[in-house]
Amino acid sequence: MTVAPLETAEIVGVRAQFPILAQTVNGHPLVYLDSAATAQKPERVIAAEGAFYREANAAVHRGAHTLAAEATERYEDARAEVARFLAVDENEVVFTSNATEGLNLIAYALGNASLGMGGDAARPFALGPGDEIVTTELEHHANLIPWQELAARTGATLRHIPVDDEGRLRVDAAAAVITERTRLLALTHVSNVTGVVSPLEQLVPLARAVGALVVLDACQSAPHGVLHPRELDVDLAVFSGHKVYGPTGVGVLYGRAALLDALPPFLFGGSMITTVTLEKAEYLPAPQRFEPGTPRIAQAVGLAEALRFVSEIGMDRIAATEEALGRRLLAGLAGIPGVRVLGGTDPAGRVGLASVVVDGVHAHDAGQFLDDRGIAARVGHHCAQPLHRRLGATASLRLSCGVHTTAAEIDLALQAVAGVRPYFGVAA
């Protein structure tokens, strides 16, 4: 069944809920096309976080007084909302500071298992010489460096699934990279440089066939469509709250319950233990075993409200809307001389995101040109240096859509990009 994208009037109504979008920048109405870096916040998210501090601020899972009970209830209600969003169980949801922390948590937990921590339950996840960890050339540094470090600590070998000249994963090469030695496959759901959706339906079975764990970086997919980790058949997945219209300082780690309970903790302290003596400690099951200390309470409450916000709109409708905007963006970029789109201009299997190299103009200069016209876009290597290097670019200008993006804003951005080379005197 085809899902209808949001009508223009609906997008305008959504846009009105974002107070920051009412401002002007350099004398122009703000056109925010940097949602892939961090999304703006609707008023209801801002209000939900503030309401927690005004009405229920207290430590969770500790005090017996009324405020403590209310704070705990709101915090655990937030976990339930995340579980509904992901279609998983509440004990499979761990709150982190962001996706980067979630990926490091996984890597360090596996490293601790490799040191013998966690006993018999964790032993199947220990890594050592002869074992292999597989990532891809697409990865954000947050889904690359933790595995580099884990390989260095354990003696495992790190391998990579290559991309083709357009930046799409080479499924034909994956079968040779994922072997019986592979213990873990870590990959992005959607590239933060090209916007291309990874072919999980082809890659995950390769990992399953050799008994490898699958870790999914869902930062660029969670805001733009339905995200159900169980249906994707992944063991662990992470996303950041601030990319899905929630607060900064909060992220989510999903993990299969049995796996989370088996992995040893990464951080240690209060609120994650059952018994402590002066010599040793015993730990609670997940998710509490991975949430020591005072957690991100207000941020979790704000994230839950953000997920209600997008769920009420409909993740399928958001996906259809942003797909249409992405097609408009790519088609327009394809017609601008001297502009190269990383990942090519084929719109199939992409979200509303495009990174471009403007011939003869540094990405930072191009970004400043757009900013002078009120258009916010990301410049740099987007924490993906290896992919930029593979695609022959040192930096790029990235335009990324959000739930509030209009077709008119895409057209303004295209007009601005077309004006970059003439402005700097490098047009043919």
N, C-alpha and C positions, 0 to 999 in steps of 0.2 A: 504494500500500500504506500503510495507516494504521500509524503508529508509536505504540507504547504509551508513555504517560508513566511516569516512575519510580514504583514503589510506595512507600508511606509508609515501609516498612522500609528500602528502598534509600536514600531521602532521609536517614533517620536515620543510616544508615551513612556516607553522604557527609558529613553534618554533623559526625560524630565526628572527621573528619580535619582540622577547622579548630579549632586550639587556642583561638583568641580567643573562639569562640562558647560556651565553657564558663563564662565569667565572668558575674557579675551586675552590673547597673547600677542604682543607686539602689534596691537591694534586690530587684530583679526579674531573672529570667533575660534575658540580652541577646537582643533580637529585632532583627536587623540587616537593615533595609530601605533601605539606601543603597548598594547595589551599583552603581548607575548612576554614582555619584560615584567610588567606588573599591571594588573587591571585596576581600574578605578572602582570606587565603592558606592553603592546606592545608599541613600539616606537611611534606609531601614537597617542596614548592617552597622553603620556608624551609631545609630540609636541603640541597637541591641547591645553593643559592647559597652556603651556608656551606661545603659540601664543596669547592667550587672554591677558596675562600680557604685552606682547610686543606690541600688536596692538590695544587693545580696553579697557584697564583697566579704569573703572570708576564705580561710584555707579549706580545701576539700578533703574528704576521707579521713578527717582527724577529729575535729571538735564535735561535741554533742549538743551545742547550743543551736538555736533556731537559724541564725544566719549561716552557720556551717552546714546545716542540713539543706538549706535552700541553695547554697553555692554548689554543694555536691550534686543536688538534683539537676541544676541547670547544666553543670558540666557533663554529667552522664546522659542527659537529654541530648546534648550536642553530639556525643558519641553515637547515640541511637540514630540521629539524623544523618550522620556520615554513613552509618551502616545501611540505612535505607537508600541513600544516594548510590552506594556501590552494590547494593543487593547482596550484602554479606551479613555475618553475625557480629554483634557488638563486641564480643571478645576477640574479634579479628581486626579491630581498629585501634591503632596506637597513635596518640598525638605526639608530634615532634615539633621542632621549631620551624622546619621547612623540609623540602624534599631532599636537600643536600644532607641534612642531618639523618634523615631516614635511610639514605643509601649508605652513609658512613656507619650507621647503627648495624645494618645488615653485614657490612664488610667486617666490622670489628667483632660482631657476634660470631661470625664464621671463623675469624682469627682466634677468638677465645676458645672455640670448640677445637681448633687445631692445636691449641696448647694443652688440651686435656680437660678444660673446664666443661661443666655440664654433665659429666659422667656418661653413662651408657646411652642416654637419650640423645646426647649431642654428638656422639662418636661418628655416626654416619655422615655428618656434615663437615668433618675435619678434612683439611686440605694438606697436601705435602708434595714433595718432588714427584714428578710424573703426572700429577693432576693438571688440568687445564681450565682456565677461565676464559670465556669468550665474550667479547663486546663487539662493537661495530665502529666503522669509520664515521658514523653519523653523530657520535655521542657528545653531549654537553660534558664539560670537564667534570661535573659532579657525578656523572655515571661512567667516568673513565679513571680518574685519579684514585678513588678508593680501591679500585680493582688492581691498579698498578701497585699500590701499597700492600694490598693483601697478598699479591703474588710475591712481592719482595719479602714479606714476613714469613710466608709459609713454604717458599721454594716452588710454588706452582708456576706454571707457564701461562702468560697472557697472550691470547690470540684475538684476531679481529676479522670480522666479516667485511670484505671490501665493498665499495660503492662503484658504480659505473661513472662515466664522464659527466652524467647529469646529476649525480648525487643520489641515485636510487640504489638500494641494497641489492647486491648480486646474489640472488637466491641460488643461482647455479653454482656459485662458489661456496655457499654456506655448508653444503653437505661435506665438503672436504675440510672445512674448518671445525665443524662440530663432529667430534669423533667419540669413540668409546672412552677416551681420556677426559672428555669434557664433564666437569662437575657443576658448572654454573654458566648460564647464558644471561647476560644483562644487556638490555637494549631499550632504546627509546620507542615510545608508541608513535609519536609524531616528531619529526625533526624540527628543532627551533630555528633552523636556517632555511630550509626549503619548504617546510610545511607539508612534506610528503608523509603519508601514513605508512608505517612499516607493515610488511606482509606477514603479520603474526600467524595467520592461518597456514602459512607454509613453513615458517621458522620454528614455531613452538613444537610441532610434532617431531622435528629433528632432535630437539633437546629431550623431549619425552622418550624417544626411542632409545636414548643412551642413559636415561635416569638422571638427567641434569636438572637442577633447580632453575627456574626462570624468574628473573627480576625485571620488572617493567617500570621505566620512567614515564609516568603518565602526566607530567607537568603541562605539556602542550595539547593533551587530549581531553583532560578533565573539564576544561571550561567550554569545550566546543562540541560535545556530543555525549552520547550514552557511554558510561564507563562501568562495566560489570566484570571485574577481574576473574570471577569464576567461569563466566562464559568464554573469556579469552584463554582460560586454562593456564594462568600464571600463578606462581606460588606466592610472590611478593610484589607489591606495587606501591609507588609513592606519588604524591602530588603536593603542591604548595597551595596554601589557602589564598595567598595574595594574588595568584593568577586566576582564581575563580571568583573574583569580586569580594573576597573575604579580607580579613586583616592580615598585616604582616606579622611575622613571629609565630606562625602556626602552620604545621603541615600534617600530613597523614601518611602513615605506613599501614598498608593492608598486608596481612599474612595469614596463610592457612592456620587454623587454630592449633593443630597438632604440631606444626612446624614452629610456631612462636613459643609454644610451651616447651619445646625441646631445646631451643637455642639458648645459650647462656647470655646473661645480661651484658650490656656494654657500659652503661654508667651505673654508679652505685651510690646508695645513700638511704634516706628515709623514704617511707611510703611504698617501697617495693620489696619489703621483707616480711617473713613470718616470724622468725626467731633470730636473735642476735646474741652471741656471747662475745667475750673479749677475744676469742680465737677465730670464730667463723660466723657465717650467716647463712640462712636459708631463704629462698626467694619465692615470692608470690607467682602464680601463673600469669600469663599474658591477659590483658595488656599492661597490668600494673608493674610487672617485672621490668618493663622498658620505660616507665614514667617516674623516675626517682625525683625526690624533691617536690617543690611547689610547681605544678604544671602550668600550662598556658591556658588559664581558666577563661578569662574574658575573651581572649582571642578565639578559643574554641567555640564560645557562645556566638561570637560574631561570624565565624565560619559557618556554623549551623544555619544562621539566618541567610547567609549568602547562598547556601545550597537550597534552602527553601525558595529563595528568589528565582534561581535558574530553573528549579524543578517546576515551579508554578507556570513559568513561561513554556517549559517543555524542552528538554534537551534535544529531542529529535527536531523540533522546529528551529532551535538555535543552530543546529547543524545544517539544516537546509538553507537557512538564511545566510550563514557565513560561507557556505559552499557557493551560493550565487554571487556573493560579494567577491569571493576569491576568483571566480571565473571572470568577473568584470575587471578586477585588478590585473590579472595575468594577461587578458586580452589587450588591455590598454597599454601595459608595459611592453608587450610584444611589438607594438607599433611605434615605439619611440626609438629613433636612431641613436646608436651609441650606448644603449642600455642593455646589459646582459643580466638575465634572471638566473640566479643560482638554482639549479634543479630543473631548468627548462621552463617552457610555458604550457606544457600539457597540464590541464586542470584536474585530470582524473586522480582520485585518491589523495586529495590535498585539502587542508583547512585554509581559512582565509588569511594567508600569510605569504609574503614574498620578500626575498632579499635580492638586492640588485647591486651590480657594479656599474658605475657610470664612467665610461672611458674618458681618461684625461682629467678626472676630478676625484680627489680623495673623498672617501665616504664621509669623513667628518665635515668637510666643506659642503658636501651635498646636504648633509643633515642640518647644517646651520642655515643653508639657503631655505630649506623647508620650514625651519623654526621661525625664521624671519616672517614667514607667511602664516604663522599660527599652527603649523602642522608638526605634531610631536611624533618622531620616528626614532628608532634605535640605530646607532652606528657602531662599528667595531667588528670584532670577530664573534661576538655573541657567546663567548665562553665555548667556542667550538673551533679552536685553531686547527686541529688536524683536518677537519672537513674543509675549511677554507683553503688550506694548503693543497689538499687533493683537487679542489676545483679551480686552482690557479688564482686565488684571491687572497690578499692580506687582510682586507676588511670589506664590509658591505653595508648598505643602507637597507634597513628592514622595516617594512610596513606590515602591521598586523591588526586584524579586525577584532572587535569586541561585540557584545550583544547590543550595544548602543550605536554601532557604526551604520551610517546611511550610505546609499548609493551616491548621493551628492558629495559626501566627504571623499569617497573613493575618486570621484571625478576631479575634485580639487587637488588631491594628492597627485594624480596623474598629470594634471596641468603643471603642477610645480616641478615634478620630476622632468618633464619635457623641457622646462625652462632652465635646468641646471647648466647644461653644456653651453648654450648660448650666453648665459650670464657670465661664465668664466672664460668665454672666448675660445672654446675648443670644439665648437660645432663644425661639422664638415661643410 
